[in-house]
């Protein structure tokens, strides 16, 4: 395997992937929107199940807070159903969209329908479900230890402070939270390596999802620092997306507070719609750019020593 993923190689991988995403930007927008629709529908179903009955009671003039609260509690029973449906469709959808990005990275022109391909094959559907569960289980295994340790450490510090008649200091909370946050970032980098298992499944078409994710993760052994730098190299794009939302929300808030009600409400709605549209366009590009580049990094590291490499160049955007 190649082990020297230098800054020049990273720039070459990103440059090539960005060019391919730009050539297929409309496809990236289409598949991202199609990927989001089922989860939006599930969120709407969950919201209606939780608050629909309570809202209807309020509209009808009910003022009994107990009955309204009981209606919301009854809606909580649907949470597990929605989570199960999200898990059921999330894996195959992720399998489909990763196949799209893998093919895009390799110079093909996949159609938006690639997203739904796993649903037309029982084998692919089951593989997507298993892989989704596998990644969720691996995430739980990595997260549970540090979370338990952090919780016990904070509780222990709070108990010692209470025994001595003091409150837990803000410095202790901030320091412990900072350490816990750093650990979570490192864990996220490790968990990201398992997602390269989608590439293994795409190429092999069958096999154990546990082995696929594990073997893919081993390709990144000794490369975690470079993977972290790789992810940070996209930070500017995420800041740009956040800036668009921040500017739009600022304009929306200013419209409500400064302009007359009717005009202000119009500005508020238009600003939010504009932010949503811009985020769909830019977010589709950034998501495709990041994922195709990640596939490129994995393929470079997984390639046999002596295989053709990306030409080194100094420019990067």
C-alpha positions in Angstrom: 0.0 0.0 0.0 1.0 3.6 -0.6 1.9 5.2 2.7 3.1 8.7 1.7 -0.1 10.8 1.5 1.7 14.1 1.2 0.3 17.6 0.9 1.0 17.5 -2.8 -0.9 14.3 -3.2 -3.8 15.6 -1.2 -4.0 18.7 -3.4 -3.9 16.6 -6.6 -6.6 14.3 -5.3 -8.8 17.2 -4.3 -8.2 19.1 -7.6 -9.2 16.1 -9.7 -12.3 15.4 -7.6 -13.4 19.0 -7.6 -13.2 19.1 -11.4 -15.3 16.0 -11.7 -17.9 17.4 -9.3 -18.1 20.7 -11.1 -18.7 18.8 -14.4 -21.6 16.9 -12.8 -22.8 19.6 -10.4 -26.5 19.3 -11.5 -26.4 15.5 -10.9 -24.9 16.2 -7.4 -27.7 18.6 -6.6 -30.4 16.1 -7.8 -29.1 13.2 -5.9 -28.6 15.2 -2.7 -32.2 16.5 -2.8 -33.5 13.0 -3.6 -31.5 11.6 -0.7 -32.8 14.3 1.7 -36.5 13.9 0.9 -37.2 10.6 2.7 -35.6 11.9 5.9 -37.6 15.2 5.7 -40.8 13.2 5.3 -39.9 11.1 8.3 -39.2 14.2 10.3 -42.6 15.6 9.3 -44.3 12.4 10.3 -42.5 12.4 13.6 -43.5 16.1 14.2 -47.1 15.4 13.4 -47.2 12.3 15.6 -45.7 14.2 18.5 -47.5 17.6 18.3 -50.3 17.1 15.7 -53.0 15.9 18.2 -51.9 18.5 20.8 -52.0 21.3 18.3 -55.5 20.2 17.1 -56.7 20.2 20.8 -55.3 23.8 21.2 -57.1 24.9 18.0 -60.3 23.4 19.3 -60.0 25.4 22.5 -58.7 22.9 25.0 -56.9 24.5 27.8 -56.2 21.5 30.0 -52.4 21.3 30.1 -52.6 17.7 31.5 -54.6 16.4 28.5 -52.4 18.3 26.1 -49.3 16.9 27.7 -50.8 13.4 27.7 -51.4 13.7 23.9 -47.8 14.6 23.4 -46.7 11.7 25.6 -48.8 9.3 23.5 -47.1 10.6 20.4 -43.7 9.6 21.9 -44.6 6.0 21.1 -44.0 6.7 17.4 -40.4 7.7 18.0 -39.2 4.1 17.9 -41.1 3.4 14.7 -39.6 6.4 12.9 -36.1 5.5 14.1 -36.6 2.0 12.8 -37.8 3.3 9.4 -34.8 5.7 9.3 -32.5 2.8 10.0 -34.3 0.6 7.5 -34.0 3.1 4.6 -30.8 5.0 5.8 -28.4 2.2 5.0 -29.6 1.5 1.5 -29.8 5.2 0.7 -26.2 5.7 2.0 -25.1 2.7 -0.1 -26.7 4.2 -3.2 -25.3 7.7 -2.7 -21.8 6.3 -2.0 -22.0 4.3 -5.2 -22.8 7.6 -7.0 -19.8 9.3 -5.5 -17.4 6.3 -6.1 -18.4 6.2 -9.8 -18.1 10.0 -10.0 -14.6 9.8 -8.5 -13.6 7.2 -11.1 -14.6 9.4 -14.0 -18.0 7.9 -14.8 -21.2 9.9 -15.2 -23.7 8.1 -12.8 -27.3 9.1 -12.9 -29.4 10.3 -10.0 -31.2 7.0 -10.1 -28.1 5.3 -8.7 -29.4 6.4 -5.3 -32.3 4.0 -5.6 -30.5 1.1 -7.1 -30.1 -0.8 -3.8 -33.9 -0.9 -3.4 -34.3 -2.9 -6.6 -32.1 -5.7 -5.4 -32.8 -7.7 -2.2 -29.1 -8.5 -1.9 -28.1 -4.8 -2.1 -31.0 -3.7 0.1 -29.9 -6.2 2.8 -26.3 -5.2 2.4 -27.1 -1.6 2.9 -29.1 -2.3 6.0 -26.4 -4.5 7.5 -23.7 -1.9 6.7 -25.8 0.9 8.3 -26.2 -1.2 11.4 -22.6 -2.2 11.4 -21.4 1.5 11.3 -23.9 2.5 14.0 -22.7 -0.4 16.2 -19.0 0.5 15.7 -19.8 4.1 16.6 -21.5 3.0 19.8 -18.6 0.8 20.8 -16.1 3.6 20.3 -18.3 6.3 22.0 -19.6 4.4 25.0 -16.3 4.1 26.9 -15.2 7.8 26.8 -18.8 8.9 27.5 -19.1 6.7 30.6 -15.6 7.8 31.8 -16.5 11.5 31.2 -19.8 11.2 33.0 -18.3 9.4 36.0 -15.5 11.9 36.2 -17.8 14.9 36.3 -20.2 13.2 38.8 -17.2 12.3 41.0 -15.9 15.8 40.9 -19.3 17.2 41.6 -19.7 14.8 44.6 -16.3 15.8 46.0 -17.2 19.4 45.7 -20.6 18.9 47.4 -18.9 17.0 50.3 -16.6 19.9 50.9 -19.5 22.4 50.7 -18.5 23.9 47.3 -19.9 24.0 43.8 -18.2 22.4 40.9 -16.0 25.1 39.4 -16.6 26.3 35.9 -12.9 25.7 35.1 -13.3 22.0 35.9 -16.4 21.8 33.7 -14.7 23.6 30.8 -11.5 21.6 31.1 -13.3 18.3 31.3 -15.6 19.3 28.4 -12.6 20.3 26.3 -10.8 17.0 26.9 -14.0 15.1 26.1 -14.5 17.1 22.9 -11.0 16.4 21.7 -11.5 12.7 22.4 -14.7 12.8 20.4 -13.0 14.5 17.4 -10.3 11.7 17.4 -13.0 9.1 17.6 -14.8 10.7 14.7 -11.7 10.5 12.6 -11.4 6.8 13.4 -15.1 6.2 12.6 -14.7 7.9 9.3 -12.2 5.3 8.2 -14.9 2.6 8.6 -17.0 4.5 6.0 -14.5 3.5 3.4 -16.1 0.1 3.7 -18.7 1.3 1.2 -15.9 1.3 -1.4 -15.0 -2.3 -0.5 -18.7 -3.3 -0.8 -19.0 -1.5 -4.2 -16.0 -3.3 -5.6 -16.7 -6.8 -4.1 -20.5 -6.8 -4.3 -20.7 -9.3 -1.4 -19.0 -10.3 1.8 -19.1 -9.5 5.4 -19.9 -5.8 6.2 -17.9 -6.1 9.4 -14.8 -7.3 7.4 -15.4 -4.7 4.7 -15.4 -1.8 7.2 -12.6 -3.3 9.3 -10.3 -3.9 6.3 -11.0 -0.4 4.9 -10.2 1.1 8.3 -6.8 -0.8 8.4 -5.8 1.0 5.2 -5.6 4.2 7.2 -3.4 2.8 9.9 -0.7 5.4 10.7 -2.5 8.0 8.6 -4.9 9.4 11.1 -3.1 12.7 11.4 -3.1 13.1 7.7 -6.8 12.2 7.6 -7.5 14.9 10.2 -5.6 17.4 8.1 -7.5 16.2 5.0 -10.8 16.9 6.7 -9.7 20.3 8.0 -8.7 21.3 4.5 -12.5 21.5 3.7 -13.1 23.8 6.7 -13.3 26.9 4.6 -16.2 25.5 2.6 -18.1 24.7 5.8 -17.5 28.2 7.1 -18.8 29.6 3.8 -22.1 27.6 4.2 -22.4 28.7 7.8 -21.8 32.3 6.7 -24.6 32.2 4.1 -27.0 31.0 6.8 -25.7 33.6 9.2 -26.1 36.4 6.7 -29.5 35.3 5.7 -30.8 35.0 9.2 -29.4 38.4 10.0 -31.2 39.9 7.0 -34.4 38.0 8.1 -34.1 39.3 11.7 -33.4 42.8 10.5 -36.5 42.7 8.2 -38.8 41.7 11.1 -37.4 44.3 13.5 -36.9 47.3 11.2 -39.4 47.2 8.4 -43.2 47.3 8.8 -44.8 43.9 9.6 -46.0 43.0 6.1 -42.8 44.0 4.4 -40.6 42.6 7.2 -42.4 39.2 7.0 -41.8 39.1 3.2 -38.1 39.9 3.7 -38.0 37.2 6.4 -39.5 34.5 4.2 -37.4 35.5 1.1 -34.2 35.5 3.1 -34.9 32.0 4.4 -35.9 30.7 1.0 -32.7 32.2 -0.5 -30.6 30.7 2.2 -32.2 27.3 1.7 -31.7 27.4 -2.1 -28.1 28.6 -1.9 -27.4 25.9 0.7 -28.8 23.2 -1.5 -26.6 24.3 -4.4 -23.5 24.9 -2.4 -24.1 22.0 0.0 -24.5 19.5 -2.8 -21.2 20.6 -4.2 -19.4 20.5 -0.9 -20.8 17.1 0.1 -19.9 15.6 -3.3 -16.4 17.3 -3.2 -15.7 15.9 0.3 -16.9 12.4 -0.4 -15.3 11.9 -3.7 -12.0 13.2 -2.3 -12.3 10.8 0.6 -12.8 8.0 -1.8 -9.7 9.2 -3.7 -7.6 9.3 -0.5 -8.7 5.7 0.3 -7.9 4.5 -3.2 -4.5 6.1 -3.1 -3.6 4.5 0.3 -5.1 1.1 -0.7 -3.2 1.0 -4.1 -0.2 -1.3 -4.3 3.2 0.3 -3.9 4.4 1.4 -7.3 0.9 2.0 -8.7 0.4 5.3 -10.7 0.2 8.3 -8.4 -1.4 11.7 -8.7 1.0 14.3 -10.2 2.2 16.7 -7.5 1.3 20.3 -7.8 1.4 23.2 -5.5 -2.0 24.9 -6.0 -5.1 24.0 -4.1 -8.5 25.7 -3.7 
